[in-house]
Amino acid sequence: MRAALALALALALLAGTAAAVEVTGPGWRLETGDRLRLAGVVNGWTVLRDRNAPAGADDYGFVLVRVQRPVPAADRGWYLQAVLRNLRPFRFGALPAPETARHGGLPAALLEVTGFSTQTGLPQMVRAEAVYAPDRTFLLIAAAPQGQWPRLRDALLAAMASFRPERRPDP
């Protein structure tokens, strides 16, 4: 799987264009769109970064994707809030209950909230989604500095919307 990520990253860098790239991970795929680029995998998170952000920027728009253990249905009401509270790049105040949704035919939880960057202390808009498959949970996090969110929101949410979990064949 890492080979597929490395190949997609290499092709995107060689092309030097803003063309959309399909990114794949363990049991999923999504399209980067023309605003995001694959930046790599960090601590199990696949990172898509705003291609227009300066290389040394402290805060920029991004999408994170990660595969986690399956979450039992009884725990889904609080799981996404717990993930956000423990996500290192951000600090949040009180978090509302997540909305229930469906993504790729699977149950999902969704939150869109304002948090603060732990690096700069500046406000960040964060949209988080947990997609609950029977054998795993997919986490998708889109974020951008509050002042950049209006310009980046559509591109970030389009990448999240293009996310497709791969269904495992029935045994």
C-alpha positions in Angstrom: 0.0 0.0 0.0 2.8 2.4 0.8 4.2 1.6 -2.7 0.9 2.9 -4.2 1.2 6.1 -2.1 4.8 6.6 -3.1 4.0 6.1 -6.8 1.1 8.5 -6.7 3.3 11.1 -4.9 6.2 10.6 -7.4 3.9 10.9 -10.4 2.3 14.1 -9.0 5.8 15.6 -8.3 7.1 14.6 -11.8 4.1 16.0 -13.5 4.4 19.3 -11.7 0.9 20.1 -12.6 -2.3 20.7 -10.6 -4.0 17.7 -12.1 -6.1 15.5 -9.8 -4.5 12.4 -8.6 -6.3 9.3 -7.3 -4.8 8.4 -3.9 -5.2 5.0 -2.4 -4.7 3.6 1.1 -5.6 0.4 2.9 -9.1 -0.2 1.8 -9.9 3.2 0.4 -9.3 5.7 -2.4 -10.0 9.4 -3.1 -9.3 12.1 -5.7 -7.0 15.0 -4.7 -8.8 17.5 -7.0 -6.7 20.4 -8.4 -6.1 22.2 -5.1 -4.6 19.4 -3.0 -1.4 17.3 -3.4 -0.3 14.1 -1.6 2.2 15.2 1.0 2.9 11.7 2.4 2.0 9.4 5.3 2.7 10.6 8.9 1.9 8.4 11.9 -0.6 6.4 9.9 -2.4 9.5 8.5 -2.3 10.0 4.8 -1.8 13.8 4.3 -3.2 15.8 1.4 -1.8 19.4 1.6 -3.0 22.6 -0.1 -0.7 22.8 -3.1 -0.8 26.7 -3.0 0.5 26.9 0.6 4.0 28.2 0.9 6.5 25.4 1.8 7.3 26.8 5.2 3.7 27.8 6.2 2.8 27.0 9.8 -0.9 26.7 9.0 -2.4 25.6 5.7 -5.4 23.7 4.4 -5.2 19.9 4.4 -7.1 16.6 4.5 -6.1 13.7 6.6 -7.2 10.1 6.1 -6.7 7.2 8.5 -7.9 3.6 8.9 -8.7 2.6 12.5 -10.1 -0.4 14.3 -13.9 -0.9 13.9 -16.0 1.1 16.3 -19.0 -0.8 17.8 -22.4 0.8 17.1 -22.9 1.6 20.8 -19.7 3.8 20.9 -20.4 5.8 17.7 -22.2 8.6 19.5 -19.0 9.8 21.2 -16.2 8.3 19.1 -15.6 11.3 16.7 -15.6 13.8 19.5 -13.0 11.7 21.3 -10.8 11.5 18.2 -10.9 15.3 17.8 -10.1 15.9 21.5 -7.0 13.8 21.1 -5.9 15.1 17.7 -2.5 16.8 18.3 -2.7 19.6 15.7 -5.8 21.1 17.4 -7.4 22.1 20.6 -11.2 22.4 20.9 -13.6 23.7 23.4 -16.9 21.9 23.9 -17.8 19.8 20.9 -21.4 19.3 19.8 -22.8 15.9 19.1 -22.0 14.7 15.6 -24.5 14.6 12.9 -25.4 11.1 11.6 -24.8 10.6 7.8 -24.0 8.0 5.2 -20.8 7.9 3.1 -20.2 5.3 0.4 -23.3 3.4 1.6 -21.9 3.2 5.2 -23.0 4.9 8.4 -21.0 7.9 9.3 -20.7 10.7 11.9 -19.9 14.3 10.9 -18.7 17.4 12.8 -17.8 20.8 11.5 -16.3 23.0 14.2 -13.8 25.8 15.0 -10.7 24.7 16.8 -7.3 26.2 17.4 -3.9 25.3 16.0 -1.6 24.0 18.7 1.3 25.4 16.7 0.1 29.0 16.2 -2.9 29.3 18.4 -4.9 30.7 15.5 -8.5 29.6 14.8 -8.9 26.6 12.4 -12.1 25.4 10.7 -12.2 21.6 11.0 -14.6 19.1 9.3 -14.3 15.6 10.6 -16.0 12.4 9.5 -15.9 8.9 10.8 -17.1 6.3 8.3 -18.1 3.0 10.0 -17.5 -0.1 8.0 -18.0 -3.5 9.7 -14.3 -4.3 9.9 -12.7 -0.9 10.2 -13.4 2.8 10.7 -12.2 5.4 8.3 -11.4 8.9 9.7 -11.4 11.9 7.4 -10.3 15.3 8.7 -10.3 18.5 6.6 -8.9 21.7 8.1 -7.8 25.2 7.2 -7.1 28.5 8.9 -10.4 30.2 9.5 -9.4 33.1 7.1 -8.6 30.6 4.3 -11.6 28.3 4.9 -14.0 30.1 2.6 -11.5 29.8 -0.3 -10.5 26.2 0.5 -13.8 24.6 1.8 -15.1 23.4 -1.6 -11.8 21.8 -2.6 -11.4 20.1 0.8 -14.9 18.9 1.0 -14.8 17.6 -2.6 -11.8 15.5 -1.7 -13.6 14.1 1.3 -16.7 13.5 -0.8 -14.7 11.6 -3.4 -13.5 9.2 -0.6 -14.6 5.6 -1.4 -14.1 2.7 1.0 -13.3 -0.5 -0.8 -15.8 -3.3 0.1 -14.1 -6.5 1.1 -15.6 -9.6 -0.6 -17.9 -11.7 1.5 -16.1 -14.8 2.9 
